[in-house]
């Protein structure tokens, strides 16, 4: 007859520490306390000399020390990066756009993620400073799709450009079931193959934020737009301080490599600030285009 819970041998300090560590990793059922090699049951079946040793003060101290070390190692091995794409949530971020350090525009990003993992990311850009005086030019970009534990899958990217009262709209549709990418724009419609991991001009930021949260590594992806698709390589370069009107941040710096060797793109993320970048910089032909975070709010979304 199997002993009930009240007849189970008492757990040792090592057992309790091991159980605590495994609970932290949600793996408590993979190794019961009674099967631990340090349990009383194991000691009863061990050679008599070992049983006498474990009863000694020195052996008990060693057991406790090893238990603490094993727990620390287990907890360290269980650490996982916090996913910046938490749900449900809504984030609003305002950016200043600079060309060679001169103000040329502002952008409002609004990201909403629902409880099921559906997301919508809008970026509305308007001219400012000298650009505002010279021309009326507004751009609204929208990315819709789904987020799961391992990937970001856009379903639709839309770009609307208003220039001196004339509006042009381009759309990119992602058909993951058929592995097809459909582009509708001013020059007509075309259908091309959809490669795994393809992102649009906004959703790639969400993929980059997960890489930043991991703290190391690289990520290869295609970035699709109405004009073309290009291969990108995101690579973490390390940590770097970033100073913004919102304060000082220990940011993760990510380089974005494209087929254009004359161009350099860099992103800075802070896991504490969510999936949108603190700063983005593009260098080409001695000129710089920069986006800097100016304001940020985050609130829970409607769970529906």
C-alpha positions in Angstrom: 0.0 0.0 0.0 1.3 3.4 -0.9 1.8 5.9 1.9 -0.5 8.9 1.8 0.8 12.4 2.0 0.9 12.4 5.8 3.3 9.4 5.8 5.8 10.8 3.3 9.3 11.2 4.6 10.1 14.8 5.6 11.8 16.9 3.0 15.4 18.0 3.6 16.6 21.6 3.2 18.1 20.6 -0.2 14.7 19.2 -1.2 12.8 22.4 -0.3 15.4 24.6 -2.1 15.2 22.4 -5.2 11.4 22.4 -5.2 11.4 26.2 -4.9 13.7 26.6 -7.9 11.7 24.2 -10.0 8.5 26.1 -9.1 10.1 29.2 -10.4 10.6 27.4 -13.8 7.1 25.9 -13.8 8.7 22.4 -13.8 7.8 21.3 -10.3 6.2 18.0 -11.6 9.3 16.8 -13.5 11.1 15.7 -10.3 9.1 15.0 -7.1 10.7 15.7 -3.8 10.8 12.0 -2.8 12.9 11.2 -5.9 15.6 13.8 -5.1 19.0 12.1 -4.6 19.2 14.0 -1.4 15.9 12.8 0.0 15.5 10.6 3.1 14.3 7.7 0.9 17.5 7.7 -1.1 19.6 7.8 2.1 17.9 4.8 3.5 18.8 2.7 0.5 22.4 4.0 0.4 25.4 2.2 1.9 25.5 2.4 5.7 28.8 4.4 5.6 27.2 7.1 3.5 24.2 7.2 5.7 26.5 7.8 8.7 28.3 10.5 6.8 25.1 12.4 6.0 24.2 12.5 9.6 27.4 14.2 10.6 27.5 17.9 11.1 30.1 18.5 8.4 28.0 16.6 5.8 24.9 18.4 6.7 26.6 21.7 6.3 27.9 20.6 2.9 24.4 19.5 1.9 23.0 22.9 2.7 25.8 24.7 0.9 25.3 22.5 -2.2 21.6 23.0 -2.0 21.9 26.8 -2.0 24.3 26.7 -4.9 22.1 24.4 -6.9 19.1 26.6 -6.3 21.0 29.7 -7.4 22.1 27.9 -10.6 18.6 26.7 -11.2 17.1 30.1 -10.8 19.8 31.6 -13.1 19.1 29.0 -15.7 15.3 29.8 -15.5 15.7 33.5 -16.2 13.9 34.4 -19.4 13.7 37.9 -21.0 10.5 39.8 -20.3 8.5 39.9 -23.5 8.0 43.6 -24.4 4.9 42.7 -26.4 2.7 42.3 -23.3 -1.1 42.2 -23.8 -3.5 43.7 -23.6 -1.9 47.2 -23.8 -2.0 50.5 -25.6 1.1 52.7 -26.0 1.4 56.2 -27.4 4.8 57.6 -28.2 5.6 61.0 -29.7 8.9 61.5 -31.6 10.8 64.5 -32.9 12.2 64.0 -36.5 15.6 65.7 -37.2 17.5 66.1 -40.4 21.1 67.0 -39.7 20.0 68.0 -36.2 17.3 70.4 -37.5 13.7 69.8 -36.7 11.7 68.7 -39.8 8.7 66.8 -38.4 7.0 64.9 -35.6 5.5 61.5 -35.4 2.8 60.0 -33.2 3.0 56.2 -32.8 0.0 54.3 -31.3 0.4 50.6 -30.6 -2.6 48.5 -29.4 -2.4 44.8 -28.5 -5.5 42.9 -27.5 -5.8 39.9 -25.2 -5.9 37.5 -28.2 -2.6 38.8 -29.6 -4.0 41.0 -32.4 -2.1 44.2 -32.8 -2.5 47.6 -34.6 0.4 50.0 -35.0 -0.2 53.5 -36.5 2.4 56.1 -37.2 1.2 59.6 -38.2 4.0 61.9 -39.4 3.6 65.7 -40.0 6.1 68.3 -41.0 7.5 70.8 -38.6 10.0 73.7 -38.6 11.3 74.6 -42.0 9.5 71.6 -43.7 6.1 72.8 -42.3 6.6 76.2 -43.8 7.6 74.9 -47.2 5.0 72.2 -48.0 2.0 70.3 -46.7 3.1 66.7 -46.4 1.5 64.2 -44.1 2.0 60.4 -43.9 -0.1 57.8 -42.1 1.2 54.3 -41.9 -0.7 51.4 -40.4 0.3 47.8 -39.6 -2.2 45.2 -38.6 -1.5 41.6 -37.6 -1.0 39.0 -34.9 1.6 38.4 -32.2 2.3 35.0 -30.5 5.1 33.8 -28.2 7.6 33.4 -31.0 6.7 35.7 -33.9 5.1 38.8 -35.2 2.9 38.3 -38.3 1.6 41.3 -40.1 -1.6 40.9 -42.1 -1.9 44.3 -43.7 0.4 47.4 -44.1 -1.1 50.6 -45.5 0.6 53.8 -46.3 -1.4 57.0 -47.0 0.5 60.1 -48.2 -1.1 63.5 -48.4 0.8 66.0 -50.4 -0.6 69.4 -51.2 -4.1 68.1 -51.1 -3.4 65.0 -53.2 -3.6 61.6 -51.5 -1.9 58.4 -52.6 -2.6 55.0 -50.8 -0.5 51.9 -51.1 -1.3 48.5 -49.4 0.7 45.4 -48.7 -1.3 42.3 -47.8 0.3 39.2 -46.2 -1.4 35.9 -47.0 0.5 33.5 -44.7 -1.7 30.5 -45.6 -0.9 30.9 -49.3 2.6 32.3 -48.7 1.8 35.2 -50.9 2.5 39.0 -50.7 0.1 41.3 -52.6 1.1 44.9 -53.2 -1.5 47.4 -54.4 -0.2 50.9 -55.3 -0.4 53.8 -57.7 1.5 51.6 -60.3 -1.0 48.7 -60.1 -1.0 45.4 -58.3 1.5 42.6 -58.1 1.8 39.3 -56.2 5.1 37.8 -55.0 6.2 35.1 -52.7 5.9 35.7 -49.0 9.1 34.5 -47.2 9.0 33.3 -43.6 9.5 36.1 -41.1 8.7 38.9 -43.4 7.8 42.2 -41.7 6.5 45.6 -42.9 8.0 49.0 -42.3 6.4 49.2 -38.8 6.1 45.6 -37.6 9.9 45.1 -37.9 10.2 47.4 -34.8 8.2 44.9 -32.8 10.5 42.1 -33.9 13.5 44.2 -33.0 12.1 44.9 -29.5 12.1 41.2 -28.8 15.7 40.9 -29.9 16.6 43.8 -27.6 14.8 42.1 -24.7 16.9 39.0 -25.3 20.0 41.1 -24.8 22.1 39.3 -27.5 22.0 37.8 -30.9 21.0 38.6 -34.4 17.8 38.3 -36.4 17.4 38.0 -40.2 14.2 39.2 -41.8 12.6 40.7 -44.9 11.1 44.1 -44.7 8.3 44.6 -47.3 6.9 47.9 -48.6 4.9 49.0 -51.6 8.2 49.9 -53.3 10.1 46.7 -52.7 11.2 44.0 -50.2 14.7 43.9 -48.8 16.7 41.6 -46.6 17.6 43.1 -43.2 19.9 41.9 -40.5 19.3 43.1 -36.9 22.3 42.7 -34.6 22.7 43.7 -31.0 25.9 45.8 -30.5 25.6 46.2 -26.7 24.3 48.6 -24.1 24.7 52.4 -24.4 23.3 55.3 -22.4 20.7 57.4 -24.1 19.6 60.8 -22.8 16.1 62.1 -23.8 13.7 64.7 -22.5 12.1 61.8 -20.6 15.3 61.0 -18.7 18.4 58.8 -18.9 18.2 55.2 -20.1 20.5 52.2 -20.3 19.5 51.3 -23.9 20.2 48.2 -26.0 21.8 49.3 -29.3 20.8 47.4 -32.5 22.3 47.9 -35.9 20.0 47.4 -38.9 22.0 46.2 -41.9 20.5 46.5 -45.4 21.8 45.7 -48.9 22.8 49.3 -49.2 26.3 49.4 -47.9 26.4 53.3 -48.1 23.6 53.4 -45.4 23.9 52.9 -41.7 20.8 52.4 -39.5 20.7 52.1 -35.7 18.0 51.5 -33.2 18.0 52.0 -29.4 15.5 50.2 -27.1 14.8 50.1 -23.4 12.9 47.0 -22.3 11.4 49.1 -19.5 9.8 51.3 -22.0 8.1 48.7 -24.1 8.4 47.7 -27.8 8.9 51.1 -29.4 12.4 52.5 -29.8 13.9 55.3 -27.8 15.8 56.5 -30.8 16.4 55.7 -34.5 19.2 57.0 -36.6 19.9 56.7 -40.3 23.2 57.9 -41.8 23.9 58.3 -45.6 26.2 60.5 -47.7 27.2 62.5 -44.7 23.6 63.3 -43.7 21.6 62.1 -40.8 17.9 61.4 -40.2 17.0 60.9 -36.6 13.9 60.0 -34.6 14.0 60.8 -30.9 11.3 59.9 -28.3 9.8 62.9 -26.7 6.7 61.7 -24.9 5.4 58.2 -23.8 2.3 56.8 -22.2 1.1 53.2 -21.6 -2.2 51.9 -20.4 -4.1 48.6 -20.4 -6.2 48.0 -23.5 -9.8 46.9 -23.5 -9.4 43.1 -22.8 -12.0 42.4 -25.4 
